[in-house]
Amino acid sequence: MEKYYIDVPPPTISGKLHIGHLYSYSQGDIIARYQKHLGNEIIYPFCFDNNGIPTYKLASKNGLYKPEDILKFSIEKSKDYKEIFNRSGINFNGDKSYNTYDKISQEVCLLSFYDLLKKKLLYKKETDYLYCPITKCSVAESELTEDGLYERSGVKPIIKNGIGYFIDIMNHKEKIIELINKIEWKPEKFKKRLMIWMKEIKYDWCISRERHFGIQIPNEEMTFDTWFISSLTPQITYSNYIGKATLDIPIFDLRYQSHDIIRTWALFTIIKSLYHNNQEPWKTILITGHAISNDGDKFSKTKGNSKDVKYYIDKFGENGIRYWSLKNSIGNDTIVDEEMMKMGWKIKNKFENAKKFIQYQIDNNFHGENEEYYLKYIEVKDEIIKEMNCLNYDKSINLIYEFLWKTFCDKWIEQSKKESICFTLNKIIIDFQPLFSVFFNVNN
């Protein structure tokens, strides 16, 4: 049994989960399911980010300001997240869960801080820096939108002079770009976006923040920027797996994340992996899109501009949500499509009804074989596996639909009413079910 390491996005505790989260996390989860189907041990933790400004803002709306109260609040809130993920068929390794404020995360954070200091990649300096007057903290260049707004407040930062901690990026841009190139990007266009950004970047990474909630920088009143901790998710995940804090980790197999945080989470994780491990953090990074409204707006926890996610779970079940999520091409934003969710529910039922019909034929002695059908099925199965090995889950699920609905049911089962071939069909359905169950939950 081989190990397959997945770097999971820790959802921020900042409001209610929405359908966009299920869209994105279903796309990462299908890879975990497939690797488990292949017999590999999956390192795939449930995790959440409770260390940043959004969590503080949500807690303060509930009258909570003390760090210990905010932490307790975020842990309770994460239970709702876990329940929704479970109900939608997204099943992490629950015994290896973490949050970005827990003991091991803090220990890994400090190991990173001292390692960077030792290597002279981190420095303290009085200088001009970007400052947000709304959140009252410094801002990294990567956190600005294309029109120069700070993404967490929607306002333009001002220039302020003061003391801060910075990670050296400017002197190592070529090495960072070289490492970006070593990673397989799915799809490739997002690597190109990051390359353009790296060539335009003008400042080192400011990792200190003037706020009281967060992991404290040693002997300072400032705390670490949330990205300083989040950029260590491979190290934190592996540390939780082995039960102790360490920076010495293997290269992960997969990171999946949305495209809006390429310049922050993806870039900063790559930088940390270069500086701590002199290696790429993952073999492959899978970029997911957003679920958007009919008006083209991105759904947001803080805006609350989506239907309650439980509406979709109750109405279409995990099979409907997963089918809609996986039908869309990697990296693309998509409008919520309830008709497509309904089709996912129908496909699962089509499979179950096919099993029942074949069993009925067997029970009533309508036996017989046709090896040609089985060989055609093997060709389709090989094509499905080939696409999954390339992480093209959208192509795989299309092949599954075409085979099950149009070939197996509409043609072969109809043919079985005229000639006795149910032994072959039963042989196919038994062989097909484990692979089908990667995409859809079915009855045994």
KAKA-V236410 format. One record per residue. N is the residue number from 1. RES is the residue in three letters. SS is DSSP state (h for helix, s for strand, l for the rest). PHI is phi in degrees with one decimal (NA if undefined). Layout:
{{N,RES,SS,PHI} {N,RES,SS,PHI}}
This chain:
{{1,MET,l,NA} {2,GLU,l,-95.3} {3,LYS,s,-92.9} {4,TYR,s,-126.3} {5,TYR,s,-96.4} {6,ILE,s,-118.1} {7,ASP,s,-90.1} {8,VAL,l,-89.0} {9,PRO,l,-69.3} {10,PRO,l,-78.1} {11,PRO,s,-63.5} {12,THR,s,-77.6} {13,ILE,l,-78.1} {14,SER,l,-140.7} {15,GLY,l,159.3} {16,LYS,l,-83.7} {17,LEU,l,-63.1} {18,HIS,l,-129.0} {19,ILE,h,-62.6} {20,GLY,h,-62.6} {21,HIS,h,-66.6} {22,LEU,h,-66.8} {23,TYR,h,-59.9} {24,SER,h,-74.0} {25,TYR,h,-71.0} {26,SER,h,-63.5} {27,GLN,h,-69.9} {28,GLY,h,-75.1} {29,ASP,h,-65.5} {30,ILE,h,-64.2} {31,ILE,h,-68.7} {32,ALA,h,-61.9} {33,ARG,h,-61.0} {34,TYR,h,-65.8} {35,GLN,h,-64.5} {36,LYS,h,-66.1} {37,HIS,h,-58.9} {38,LEU,l,-76.6} {39,GLY,l,96.5} {40,ASN,l,-87.1} {41,GLU,s,-80.6} {42,ILE,s,-101.0} {43,ILE,s,-98.7} {44,TYR,l,-153.1} {45,PRO,s,-84.8} {46,PHE,s,-73.2} {47,CYS,s,-152.1} {48,PHE,s,-154.7} {49,ASP,s,-99.8} {50,ASN,l,-123.9} {51,ASN,l,-111.0} {52,GLY,l,-110.5} {53,ILE,h,-59.6} {54,PRO,h,-58.8} {55,THR,h,-66.6} {56,TYR,h,-61.5} {57,LYS,h,-64.3} {58,LEU,h,-65.8} {59,ALA,h,-64.8} {60,SER,h,-65.4} {61,LYS,h,-64.2} {62,ASN,l,-96.9} {63,GLY,l,77.1} {64,LEU,l,-111.3} {65,TYR,l,-130.8} {66,LYS,l,-73.7} {67,PRO,h,-52.6} {68,GLU,h,-66.9} {69,ASP,h,-72.8} {70,ILE,h,-64.0} {71,LEU,h,-62.6} {72,LYS,h,-62.0} {73,PHE,h,-60.2} {74,SER,h,-67.0} {75,ILE,h,-66.2} {76,GLU,h,-64.8} {77,LYS,h,-64.0} {78,SER,h,-65.5} {79,LYS,h,-64.2} {80,ASP,h,-64.9} {81,TYR,h,-59.7} {82,LYS,h,-61.8} {83,GLU,h,-63.0} {84,ILE,h,-65.2} {85,PHE,h,-60.1} {86,ASN,h,-61.1} {87,ARG,h,-67.4} {88,SER,l,-96.5} {89,GLY,l,84.8} {90,ILE,l,-96.6} {91,ASN,l,-117.3} {92,PHE,l,-81.2} {93,ASN,s,-78.1} {94,GLY,s,-62.1} {95,ASP,s,-76.8} {96,LYS,s,-118.8} {97,SER,s,-76.8} {98,TYR,s,-152.2} {99,ASN,s,-127.5} {100,THR,l,-79.1} {101,TYR,l,-120.7} {102,ASP,l,-78.4} {103,LYS,h,-60.6} {104,ILE,h,-66.0} {105,SER,h,-60.3} {106,GLN,h,-65.6} {107,GLU,h,-66.0} {108,VAL,h,-64.3} {109,CYS,h,-58.2} {110,LEU,h,-70.2} {111,LEU,h,-58.8} {112,SER,h,-63.8} {113,PHE,h,-57.9} {114,TYR,h,-71.8} {115,ASP,h,-66.5} {116,LEU,h,-67.7} {117,LEU,h,-62.6} {118,LYS,h,-60.9} {119,LYS,l,-86.1} {120,LYS,l,59.3} {121,LEU,l,-102.2} {122,LEU,s,-128.4} {123,TYR,s,-142.3} {124,LYS,s,-109.6} {125,LYS,s,-155.3} {126,GLU,s,-90.0} {127,THR,s,-161.3} {128,ASP,s,-78.5} {129,TYR,s,-149.2} {130,LEU,s,-76.2} {131,TYR,s,-138.8} {132,CYS,s,-94.7} {133,PRO,l,-71.7} {134,ILE,l,-82.9} {135,THR,l,-83.9} {136,LYS,l,57.2} {137,CYS,s,-153.2} {138,SER,s,-70.7} {139,VAL,l,-132.4} {140,ALA,l,-83.6} {141,GLU,h,-56.1} {142,SER,h,-68.7} {143,GLU,h,-87.7} {144,LEU,s,-86.9} {145,THR,l,-76.6} {146,GLU,l,-61.9} {147,ASP,l,-95.6} {148,GLY,l,84.1} {149,LEU,s,-89.8} {150,TYR,s,-77.7} {151,GLU,l,-63.9} {152,ARG,l,-85.8} {153,SER,l,-127.4} {154,GLY,l,77.3} {155,VAL,l,-121.5} {156,LYS,s,-77.9} {157,PRO,l,-72.0} {158,ILE,s,-106.0} {159,ILE,s,-91.8} {160,LYS,s,-131.8} {161,ASN,s,-105.5} {162,GLY,s,177.3} {163,ILE,s,-96.0} {164,GLY,s,-151.6} {165,TYR,s,-106.3} {166,PHE,s,-134.8} {167,ILE,s,-98.1} {168,ASP,l,-70.0} {169,ILE,l,-109.0} {170,MET,h,-61.0} {171,ASN,h,-82.3} {172,HIS,h,-131.4} {173,LYS,h,-59.4} {174,GLU,h,-64.8} {175,LYS,h,-66.8} {176,ILE,h,-64.0} {177,ILE,h,-62.5} {178,GLU,h,-60.1} {179,LEU,h,-71.3} {180,ILE,h,-56.2} {181,ASN,h,-70.9} {182,LYS,h,-76.2} {183,ILE,l,-87.9} {184,GLU,s,-80.6} {185,TRP,s,-103.2} {186,LYS,s,-121.8} {187,PRO,l,-82.3} {188,GLU,l,-63.0} {189,LYS,h,-60.2} {190,PHE,h,-76.6} {191,LYS,h,-64.2} {192,LYS,h,-61.8} {193,ARG,h,-61.8} {194,LEU,h,-68.1} {195,MET,h,-61.0} {196,ILE,h,-60.9} {197,TRP,h,-62.6} {198,MET,h,-61.3} {199,LYS,h,-71.9} {200,GLU,h,-93.1} {201,ILE,l,-62.1} {202,LYS,l,-121.9} {203,TYR,l,-128.9} {204,ASP,l,-71.6} {205,TRP,s,-86.8} {206,CYS,s,-81.7} {207,ILE,l,-115.1} {208,SER,s,-105.8} {209,ARG,s,-132.8} {210,GLU,l,-90.8} {211,ARG,l,-145.7} {212,HIS,l,-94.3} {213,PHE,l,-98.2} {214,GLY,l,149.0} {215,ILE,l,-79.1} {216,GLN,s,-70.6} {217,ILE,l,-72.2} {218,PRO,l,-51.5} {219,ASN,l,62.3} {220,GLU,l,-129.7} {221,GLU,l,-84.2} {222,MET,l,-81.1} {223,THR,s,-114.4} {224,PHE,s,-73.3} {225,ASP,l,-56.4} {226,THR,h,-59.4} {227,TRP,h,-70.5} {228,PHE,h,-62.6} {229,ILE,h,-81.7} {230,SER,h,-63.6} {231,SER,l,-70.7} {232,LEU,l,-105.9} {233,THR,h,-59.5} {234,PRO,h,-62.9} {235,GLN,h,-66.0} {236,ILE,h,-68.6} {237,THR,h,-60.2} {238,TYR,h,-68.3} {239,SER,h,-61.5} {240,ASN,h,-65.2} {241,TYR,h,-64.9} {242,ILE,h,-92.8} {243,GLY,l,89.9} {244,LYS,l,-156.0} {245,ALA,l,-71.4} {246,THR,l,-155.9} {247,LEU,l,-101.2} {248,ASP,l,-85.9} {249,ILE,l,-133.6} {250,PRO,l,-78.2} {251,ILE,l,-72.6} {252,PHE,s,-72.5} {253,ASP,s,-77.6} {254,LEU,s,-148.5} {255,ARG,s,-120.2} {256,TYR,s,-119.0} {257,GLN,s,-164.5} {258,SER,s,-81.4} {259,HIS,h,-76.2} {260,ASP,h,-77.2} {261,ILE,h,-119.2} {262,ILE,h,-65.2} {263,ARG,h,-75.4} {264,THR,h,-109.8} {265,TRP,h,-61.4} {266,ALA,h,-63.3} {267,LEU,h,-61.7} {268,PHE,h,-67.4} {269,THR,h,-67.7} {270,ILE,h,-63.0} {271,ILE,h,-62.3} {272,LYS,h,-62.5} {273,SER,h,-65.5} {274,LEU,h,-63.3} {275,TYR,h,-72.6} {276,HIS,h,-90.1} {277,ASN,h,-119.8} {278,ASN,l,52.9} {279,GLN,l,-154.5} {280,GLU,l,-71.9} {281,PRO,l,-73.0} {282,TRP,s,-145.1} {283,LYS,s,-73.1} {284,THR,s,-136.9} {285,ILE,s,-119.8} {286,LEU,s,-104.6} {287,ILE,s,-97.0} {288,THR,s,-100.9} {289,GLY,l,-93.9} {290,HIS,l,-109.3} {291,ALA,s,-85.2} {292,ILE,s,-126.2} {293,SER,l,-78.0} {294,ASN,l,-61.2} {295,ASP,l,-85.0} {296,GLY,l,89.9} {297,ASP,l,-83.1} {298,LYS,s,-71.9} {299,PHE,l,-71.3} {300,SER,l,-142.3} {301,LYS,l,-61.5} {302,THR,l,-72.2} {303,LYS,l,-75.8} {304,GLY,l,62.5} {305,ASN,l,-98.3} {306,SER,l,-124.3} {307,LYS,l,-58.3} {308,ASP,l,-54.3} {309,VAL,h,-60.3} {310,LYS,h,-67.9} {311,TYR,h,-58.8} {312,TYR,h,-69.6} {313,ILE,h,-64.7} {314,ASP,h,-67.4} {315,LYS,h,-82.9} {316,PHE,h,-116.9} {317,GLY,h,69.3} {318,GLU,h,-65.8} {319,ASN,h,-67.6} {320,GLY,h,-66.6} {321,ILE,h,-66.1} {322,ARG,h,-66.8} {323,TYR,h,-61.4} {324,TRP,h,-59.4} {325,SER,h,-63.7} {326,LEU,h,-85.0} {327,LYS,h,-68.9} {328,ASN,l,-86.6} {329,SER,l,-66.2} {330,ILE,l,-56.0} {331,GLY,l,85.7} {332,ASN,l,-93.4} {333,ASP,l,-74.7} {334,THR,s,-148.2} {335,ILE,s,-77.7} {336,VAL,l,-62.1} {337,ASP,l,-121.7} {338,GLU,h,-69.9} {339,GLU,h,-66.5} {340,MET,h,-69.8} {341,MET,h,-62.6} {342,LYS,h,-61.8} {343,MET,h,-64.9} {344,GLY,h,-59.6} {345,TRP,h,-63.6} {346,LYS,h,-68.4} {347,ILE,h,-62.7} {348,LYS,h,-60.9} {349,ASN,h,-66.4} {350,LYS,h,-60.2} {351,PHE,h,-63.5} {352,GLU,h,-62.2} {353,ASN,h,-68.0} {354,ALA,h,-62.9} {355,LYS,h,-60.2} {356,LYS,h,-64.4} {357,PHE,h,-65.4} {358,ILE,h,-64.1} {359,GLN,h,-63.6} {360,TYR,h,-61.4} {361,GLN,h,-62.7} {362,ILE,h,-63.8} {363,ASP,h,-61.4} {364,ASN,l,-103.8} {365,ASN,l,64.1} {366,PHE,l,-88.6} {367,HIS,l,-91.6} {368,GLY,l,136.7} {369,GLU,l,-137.2} {370,ASN,l,-149.5} {371,GLU,h,-62.7} {372,GLU,h,-61.3} {373,TYR,h,-64.3} {374,TYR,h,-64.6} {375,LEU,h,-65.7} {376,LYS,h,-64.6} {377,TYR,h,-61.1} {378,ILE,h,-60.5} {379,GLU,h,-61.3} {380,VAL,h,-66.2} {381,LYS,h,-59.2} {382,ASP,h,-61.0} {383,GLU,h,-69.0} {384,ILE,h,-60.9} {385,ILE,h,-64.4} {386,LYS,h,-58.7} {387,GLU,h,-68.7} {388,MET,h,-66.0} {389,ASN,h,-65.0} {390,CYS,l,-96.2} {391,LEU,l,64.3} {392,ASN,l,-91.2} {393,TYR,h,-65.2} {394,ASP,h,-65.5} {395,LYS,h,-70.6} {396,SER,h,-63.6} {397,ILE,h,-70.8} {398,ASN,h,-65.5} {399,LEU,h,-64.3} {400,ILE,h,-62.6} {401,TYR,h,-61.8} {402,GLU,h,-59.6} {403,PHE,h,-70.5} {404,LEU,h,-64.8} {405,TRP,h,-78.4} {406,LYS,h,-87.2} {407,THR,h,-98.1} {408,PHE,h,-65.4} {409,CYS,h,-83.7} {410,ASP,h,-68.7} {411,LYS,h,-106.9} {412,TRP,h,-73.4} {413,ILE,h,-66.4} {414,GLU,h,-62.8} {415,GLN,h,-66.1} {416,SER,h,-67.3} {417,LYS,l,-76.9} {418,LYS,l,-107.3} {419,GLU,l,-134.9} {420,SER,l,-82.7} {421,ILE,l,-135.4} {422,CYS,h,-67.9} {423,PHE,h,-63.1} {424,THR,h,-65.0} {425,LEU,h,-63.8} {426,ASN,h,-67.9} {427,LYS,h,-60.4} {428,ILE,h,-66.7} {429,ILE,h,-66.1} {430,ILE,h,-67.3} {431,ASP,h,-71.4} {432,PHE,h,-78.0} {433,GLN,h,-58.8} {434,PRO,h,-59.0} {435,LEU,h,-72.7} {436,PHE,h,-59.1} {437,SER,h,-72.0} {438,VAL,h,-65.7} {439,PHE,h,-97.9} {440,PHE,l,-132.0} {441,ASN,l,-83.7} {442,VAL,l,-126.5} {443,ASN,l,-77.2} {444,ASN,l,-75.7}}
